[in-house]
Amino acid sequence: MTDDEETVQCWLVERSSYGDERMVTLIYAPPDGDRHLTKQLSPNLLRRKRITAAIEVEPDRLEPVNDEDTQERYATEAQRMAERHDPGAEV
């Protein structure tokens, strides 16, 4: 990635829910899996929002993934999503 890139394409690599309020967590990562963006949505917002296979993210919003196993899992899932879905496809 160069400094002049404005966004990074990140793929949905994990979706989970937890807690009494049943918040849904979406994790998006670029194909190398070394960074991620976590979004938490309520079930009501999730029903109103379009969830796509990939999103464009500003690089400074991405957090590093420090665990090698997680990096590998995110990279594998991002590549799988890229092979099976168009970036704007609802998932």
C-alpha positions in Angstrom: 0.0 0.0 0.0 1.3 3.4 -0.8 0.7 6.6 1.2 -1.5 8.1 -1.5 -4.1 5.3 -1.3 -7.3 6.7 0.1 -9.1 3.5 1.0 -8.4 -0.2 1.4 -10.8 -2.9 0.2 -11.7 -5.1 3.2 -13.8 -8.2 3.1 -16.3 -9.5 5.7 -14.3 -12.2 7.5 -16.3 -12.8 10.7 -19.9 -12.2 11.9 -20.8 -13.0 15.5 -23.4 -12.0 18.1 -23.2 -11.9 21.9 -24.5 -10.4 25.1 -27.9 -9.7 26.4 -28.6 -7.1 23.8 -27.5 -9.5 21.1 -25.2 -7.1 19.4 -23.8 -8.3 16.1 -20.1 -7.9 15.5 -18.9 -7.7 11.9 -15.1 -7.9 11.2 -13.7 -6.7 7.8 -10.1 -7.4 6.8 -8.0 -6.8 3.7 -6.8 -9.9 1.8 -3.5 -10.1 3.7 -5.4 -10.3 7.0 -2.9 -8.2 8.9 -5.4 -5.4 9.8 -9.1 -5.3 10.6 -12.1 -3.1 11.2 -14.7 -4.1 13.8 -18.3 -2.9 13.6 -20.9 -3.6 16.2 -24.6 -3.2 15.2 -27.8 -3.8 17.0 -30.2 -6.3 15.4 -32.6 -3.4 14.5 -29.8 -1.5 12.7 -28.6 -4.7 11.1 -32.0 -5.2 9.5 -32.0 -1.7 8.1 -28.4 -1.6 6.9 -27.1 -3.2 3.8 -24.2 -5.6 4.7 -21.9 -6.2 1.8 -19.1 -8.7 1.1 -16.6 -5.9 1.0 -16.3 -2.3 2.1 -13.8 0.5 1.4 -12.0 1.6 4.6 -9.6 4.5 5.2 -6.3 3.0 6.3 -6.1 4.9 9.6 -9.4 3.2 10.7 -7.8 -0.3 10.5 -6.4 -1.9 13.6 -3.5 -4.3 13.5 -4.0 -8.1 13.9 -1.3 -9.2 16.2 -2.0 -12.9 16.4 -0.6 -14.9 13.5 -3.4 -17.6 13.6 -6.0 -14.8 13.4 -4.1 -13.1 10.6 -4.1 -16.4 8.6 -7.8 -17.0 9.3 -8.7 -13.5 8.2 -6.6 -13.8 5.1 -8.1 -17.1 4.2 -11.6 -15.9 4.7 -11.0 -12.6 2.8 -9.7 -14.5 -0.1 -12.6 -17.0 0.0 -15.1 -14.1 0.1 -13.3 -12.3 -2.8 -13.6 -15.5 -4.9 -17.3 -16.1 -4.2 -18.8 -12.7 -4.0 -18.7 -9.3 -5.8 -17.6 -6.6 -3.4 -21.1 -5.0 -3.4 -23.0 -8.2 -3.0 -25.2 -8.4 0.1 -24.2 -11.1 2.5 
